[in-house]
Amino acid sequence: MQNKIWNKFILVLKWLVAVIFIFAGVSKILNPDVFARDIDNYRIFSYFLVTIIAIVLPWLEVLCGVFLIFGKWQKGAAVTLLILAFMFLVAISSAMARGLDITCGCFTMTTEVTKVGYLRLAEDMILFGIIILINFKILSKI
Amino acid sequence: MDLPILKSNLKQAIKEAICIIGLATFLGLTVNLFHPKSIKITNKRSSLNFVPDTIIAQDLPGVSFTIDSVNDFEKENSIERPLFIKTAEVLQLITNNHALLLDARSKEEFLTVHIPGAESLPYKNLSEYKTKFDSLPKNLWLICYDDEPSYALAELLAYELIRQGYKLVAICTDGLTGWKQSGHELTGKDSRKYAK
């Protein structure tokens, strides 16, 4: 019984994470120029890498979300999302450590701009924690 | 937890992840070819598009002339994005009554300090300013600014204006900080404090 509830809870989390990443990915696909500027503002990558990331990352988010929902390549999607979430955490922490006053670039379609800061960091940490749980569940399954 | 199962699942996950990354790369590059806002893959940052000197330098006789000039400039340079200008150019445009400054920060920040003559159009609450957003003059340069070195809010507002159909849109890259540093007047509740 407890196991059933736990499984359902993980399923809900999986759907939630998938929807978040699909929404984030689509908004970036629609506005690649704004997203490229957002990545560039982090001042981490060369401009060449910025353009590549701005083109590939949104699709990666969408595909991972879709695969997570439909079950195909679910393990790969979960691990990729874990790496992505970790990268977002590192990027936001590094921007905060360097005192950069920038928008996070998480959702480029919404008019509500989220700046890099403790709130954003906390949200990403929660998301990272949820993705760890999902990975634990998926990777330990026979 | 069964370690061999975990190992085998992890191996499979890595294989699948590589396939997903490959698929995402293929889709991303293909869609980018046909995307209206496609990104040019290059190592060089595109230089900022400053308002052409020919437009700034002229004592513009009429509004239609300005729009035509900009349309020609856009056609020649395939520009579908805001232009980037500096404080000096902003001053010239304002002096000649060819520009409206738009403050992209929050209303509270605007009330604290802003550039004289600027109007508040907070990007974060744009939906609350729909009437104002839809009825901005189309015959003036709409110059967006904020107080960030990355002028992120100003840029986002500028793109929204362009999406709305406004053609004469520019971003003041110096922003409020540049305006202050160049010794120009500020206004607002705490303008004296900021001027120091």
Contacts between the chains, C-beta under 8 A, distances in Angstrom:
chain1	res1	chain2	res2	distance
A	29	B	31	7.1
A	31	B	37	6.6
A	31	B	159	7.7
A	32	B	32	7.0
A	32	B	35	6.4
A	32	B	37	5.7
A	32	B	38	7.1
A	32	B	39	5.2
A	33	B	37	4.8
A	33	B	39	6.3
A	33	B	81	7.1
A	33	B	159	7.9
A	34	B	155	7.6
A	34	B	156	6.8
A	34	B	159	6.2
A	36	B	39	5.4
A	37	B	152	7.7
A	37	B	155	6.5
A	38	B	152	7.5
A	40	B	45	7.6
A	41	B	150	4.7
A	41	B	152	6.5
A	46	B	43	6.6
A	47	B	42	7.0
A	47	B	43	5.8
A	47	B	44	6.7
A	47	B	45	5.0
A	48	B	41	7.1
A	48	B	42	6.9
A	48	B	43	4.3
A	51	B	39	5.1
A	51	B	40	7.1
A	51	B	41	4.8
A	51	B	42	6.6
A	52	B	41	6.7
A	54	B	39	5.6
A	55	B	28	4.2
A	55	B	29	6.2
A	55	B	32	4.9
A	55	B	39	6.0
A	55	B	41	7.4
A	56	B	21	7.7
A	56	B	24	5.4
A	56	B	25	5.1
A	56	B	28	4.3
A	56	B	29	7.7
A	57	B	24	7.8
A	57	B	28	8.0
A	58	B	28	7.2
A	59	B	23	7.8
A	59	B	24	4.0
A	59	B	25	7.8
A	59	B	27	4.6
A	59	B	28	4.5
A	59	B	31	7.5
A	60	B	20	6.9
A	60	B	21	6.5
A	60	B	24	4.0
A	60	B	28	8.0
A	62	B	24	8.0
A	63	B	20	5.4
A	63	B	23	6.0
A	63	B	24	5.3
A	63	B	27	7.5
A	64	B	20	6.4
A	67	B	20	6.6
A	73	B	16	4.2
A	73	B	19	6.5
A	73	B	20	6.0
A	74	B	16	8.0
A	75	B	9	5.8
A	75	B	10	8.0
A	75	B	12	5.6
A	75	B	13	3.7
A	75	B	16	5.6
A	76	B	12	7.7
A	76	B	13	5.2
A	76	B	14	7.4
A	76	B	15	7.0
A	76	B	16	2.4
A	76	B	17	4.1
A	76	B	18	7.7
A	76	B	19	6.5
A	76	B	20	5.2
A	77	B	16	7.3
A	77	B	17	7.7
A	77	B	20	6.3
A	78	B	13	7.0
A	79	B	10	7.6
A	79	B	13	4.3
A	79	B	14	6.9
A	79	B	16	7.8
A	79	B	17	5.1
A	80	B	17	4.7
A	80	B	20	5.7
A	80	B	21	7.0
A	83	B	17	7.8
A	100	B	150	7.6
A	101	B	148	5.1
A	101	B	149	7.0
A	101	B	150	7.1
A	102	B	148	7.3
A	102	B	150	5.1
A	102	B	152	5.8
A	103	B	150	8.0
A	103	B	152	4.5
A	103	B	153	7.5
A	103	B	156	7.3
A	111	B	123	6.9
A	111	B	124	7.1
A	111	B	125	8.0
A	111	B	126	4.8
A	111	B	127	6.3
A	111	B	160	7.6
A	112	B	124	6.3
A	113	B	123	6.2
A	113	B	124	5.6
A	113	B	152	7.4
A	113	B	153	6.5
A	113	B	156	6.4
A	138	B	9	7.5
A	138	B	13	8.0
A	139	B	6	5.7
A	139	B	9	4.5
A	139	B	10	6.1
A	139	B	13	6.5
A	140	B	1	5.3
A	140	B	2	7.2
A	140	B	5	6.8
A	140	B	6	6.0
A	140	B	9	7.4
A	141	B	5	8.0
A	141	B	9	7.2
A	142	B	2	7.8
A	142	B	5	5.8
